[in-house]
Amino acid sequence: MSEPGVRVGIDVGGTKALGVVLDAAGSVVAEERRPTPRGENSLGPLVDTLVDLAKELGVDGSLGIGVPGLVTRNGVLRAAPNLDGVAEFAVAELVGDRLGHPVSLDNDATCATVAEWQLGAGQGASDLILVTLGTGIGGGLVADGVLHRGRNGFAGEYGHMVVQPNGPRCPCGRRGCWERYASGSGLAMLAREAATGRRLRSVVEHAGGDPQAVRGEHVQAAAREGDEQALAVIDDFGRWVALGLSNLTNAFDPEVFVLGGGLAEGAELYLEPITRWFGELLYQPHLRPSPRIEFAEWGPLAGAVGAALLPGLVESAN
């Protein structure tokens, strides 16, 4: 049996499920990983994986799980970009019945929001927006000290704000979504466009000489070497990130933005251009305090840590 105050959370990704145990002080005291089952008829094995992982972590009470995709308020996964065959997948009920314990389920970016709000870069803030800058863009919202999931549980899909109606096609089917410009994929797109005409030579060299193979990490590597053209791409990228943040500020007036996801690993490259462009794009900046912009502290553990904290939020809200 676990010690009092110990909490267990699992973050389901496209390739692995990561589980953590938090002690009463909020420190991670154990981690376990399992491959995420993929392919046809993988949903049953996914439930098996989550149950086995929870048991390995020693869960003997409530469990929190974070998953990618649209999660309803009653713990049903409606759709998921990296899980096969998902449709009205009652994850919380199926896992809970097997364990004999209640299970709280939410979107993985919402879980990351909880981690950074409760124990990370946004600790102490009553109005916070987390934006995950990864392959796409997701996020979460805290307003007046309350986590907001939206009427259906689908809040935080900031990546699909349209910022350029005639822009490139997004996987969601529309054109010019924010994540086409301000995600890791967006950074790569901006770099590939800039690499035409024999530009961005250092970046292309990092990509093995093929401009079409350029990815975000190649831009970062060249920028860290001081390459001016790579730094110009990062500046352009920072402008696109800041554009979305200014729109979110106009809508929600947050105290702090927390930027997470894979691009947070390059915080030293991105913070200055994002902050500078944000100051230029923000509506009436001389009449309002500017929201702080922080980079996330929990890194790849954020989803699992936030999932572990979910049951406590649900209990406090009831």
N, C-alpha and C positions, 0 to 999 in steps of 0.2 A: 504494500500500500504506500502511496506517495505521501510525502510530508505535507502538513497543512500549508495552504497557500501556493502549492505547486500547480502550474498550469501547462497544458500541452496544446501545441498548435501545429498544423500541417499546411504547407503551401504546395499546391499541385501545379507543376509546370509542364511544358510540352515534352520534356525529356526525363525529368525526375520529380519525385515527391520528396520534399524536405520537411522533416519533423524536428521540433525543438521542445525542450522542457525549460520553463522559466521557474526560478525560485521566487519566494515571496518578495524579494527585493527587485525583481525584474531582470535578473541576470540569466543568461543562457547557461545552463548547467549540463545539457546533453543535446546531441544532435544525431539524427539517423537519416539515411537516404535510401530510396528505392527507385528503380527505373519506373517511369510512367508507362503502363501498358498502352500500346498503340495498335492500330489496324482494326479490321472487322471483328465484331464481337468482343471488343476490349473493355466494355463498360463493367461487365461482371468481374473480370480480373482487376479492374481499377478499384472496385469496392473491396475486393479481397486484399489488395495492396494497402489501402487506407486502414483497414481493420488490423492487419498484421503490424503495420507501422505504429499505430496507436498502442497496441498491446506491447510492442517492443519498448516503447517510450514509457510504459508503466501507467497509462491513463486509468484512473479509477473514479473519475468524475466527469464533468463536462469537458467537451473537446471542441476546439475551433478549427475550421478548415477554410482555406482560401483557394479559390479556383478562378481560372481565366474565363471571362464571358459574362453573359447576362444571368444574374442570380436573383430570383424573386425573394420577397420578404419571408416566405415560408420555406426557404432552403431548397428550392428547385432550380437546377441549372437548365435554362432554356436553350442556350446556344453557347458554343465555345470554339474559338478560332483554332486551337491546337489539340483538341481532343476529338477523336473520331466517333461519329454516329450519335452525337448528343442531341436529344430532343426531349424536353420535359423529364430530365434525369433527376430523380428525387434523392440526391446524394445524402442530405442530412438524415432523412428517414431511414434509408437503407443501411447506412453505417451505424446510426444510433440503435436500430433494432438488433444488429449483430453484437454491439458492445454492451447493450443494456444501459446506456447512458445517453443523456441529451447531447446533440451535436448542433453547433452554430455554424452556418455556412454563409460566406459572402464572397464578393469579387476580390481577386487578389490585390488590386490597387486600393480598394477600400481597406483591406487588412493592413497594407503598407501605411496608409494614412493613419490608422489607429496606432501603429508602432511609433511613428515619428511624432505624433501628437502626445501620446502618453509617456514615451520613454526616449524620445530622440530630439531632432533639431527643432521641433515645434513645441517642446514641452513647456507648459504654462500658458500657451496661447489659447484664447477663447474663439478666435476666428482665423481659420487656417485653410489653405488649399494646397494639397499635394498634387504635383504633376509628375508622372513617371515618363521619362524620356528614354524609351527603349526602341525596339523595332517599330512600335507604334507609340501612341500616347494614351494613357489612362490617368485616373486620379481619384481624388476624394475630397470631401468638403466637411469642415467643422464650422458651425455658426452658432454664436452665443453659447459655446461650450457643449454643443450637441452634435453628434455625428449624423449627417443627413444622407439618407439613402435614396430619397425621392419617393414619389407615390408608388411606383412599382418595384423599387429597389435598384433601378438602373442608373442612378445619378453618377456623374463623374466621367462620362465618355467625352471628355473635352477634345480629344483628338479629332473628332468629327465635326467640330465647328468649321464652317466653310470660310476660308480667308481669301480665296481666289477662285471665283465662280468658273473661270475658264482654265483653271489649272489642271495638272495631271490627274488621271483617273486614280481613285483610291480603291483599295480592295473592297470597301463597303459598297462600291458601285457609283458613288458620286464623284464630282470633280473638285479639286482644290481644298480638300480637308487640311486642317492645320497640321496633322501628323505627316502629310506628304512633304512638308518643309522643315518641321521642327523636331523630328524624331531622329534616331540613328539612321533609319532608311532615308530620311530627308537630307541629312548631312551628306550621305553618300551620293544622293541624286545631285545636290548642288555641286559637289566636287566633280562628278562625272561631266556635268555640263561645262564647268570651268576648265576641264582637262582637254576639251576640244581645241584644235588649233595649236597643238604642241605646248600648251600651258600646263602648269602644275607638274613640272617634270619630276620634282622630288617626290611628290605624292605618288605619281605613276610608278616611279622606281620602287617605292615601298610595296606597290601592288603587283610587282613582278613584270612591269613594263606594259601592262594591258590597261588602258584607260577605263574599259568597261568592267574591270575587276576591282575598281577603287571602292573601298568601304570606309566607314567612319574612322576605324582605327588607323588606317593609312594616313588620313588627314591629321589625326592627333599626333602620330609619330613625326611627321614632317614639321608640324607646328612646334613641337617640343624642341626640334633642332633649330628653330628660329626662321624657318622658311617663310618669307613674306607672303607668297601666294597662298600657302596653306592657311596662314593667319588671316588673310583676307576672306577666305571661304568661311572660317570660323566666325569672323565678324558678321558676314551675311547671315549665317545660321543664327547667331545671337539676335539679329534683328527680327527674324521670324519667330524665335521663341518669345521675345519681348512683345511682339504684336499680340500673340495669344494671351500673354499675361496681362497686358493692358486691357484687353476685352474682358477678361475674367475680373479684373479690378473694377471696371465699370459696372459689372453685374453684381458682384458680391462684396466689394469693399473689404478685403481681408486684412488682417494684421500681418500675416507672414505667408509667403510662398515657400514650400519645401520642394526642391527639385530632386527626384530620385530616378531610378532606372539605371541602365548600363552606362549612360553618358555621365552620370555623377562621378565616375572614376576619373574624368577629365575636368573636374571642377575648376582647377587652377587656370585652365584655358578658357572656360566658358563664362565664368562669373563676371569678369570685367565687361565684355561686350554686351552680355545680356542686361546687366545693370545700367550701363550707359544708354543703350537703346530704349530700355524701359523708361528711363527718365525723360527721353525725348518724345516718346509715344504716349505717355500717360496723360489722360485728360485732366486739365487744371492742376498741374503738379505744384504750383505755388500756393494753392489754397487748401491742400490736404497733406497729411503725413503720408509719405510713400511707404507701401508695404515692404517689409524686409524680404530679401531673397536669400534663402539658405539652401545648402545642399544636404541631402539626407545623410544620416549617420549610420543606419542599420545595414545598408548595402543589400546583398543577396539574402540576408536573413529577415528582411523587413516583413515580407508576406507571412512567414511562419510565426514570427513574434507577434504581429498584429492579430493573427488568427487565434493565438493562445489567449489574447486579451479580450476577444469578442464576447465570450460568455459573461464576463463581468460587466461589460457595457449593457448587454441585454438585461441582466438582472437589475442593474441600477436604474434602467429606464422603466422597469415594471413597477 
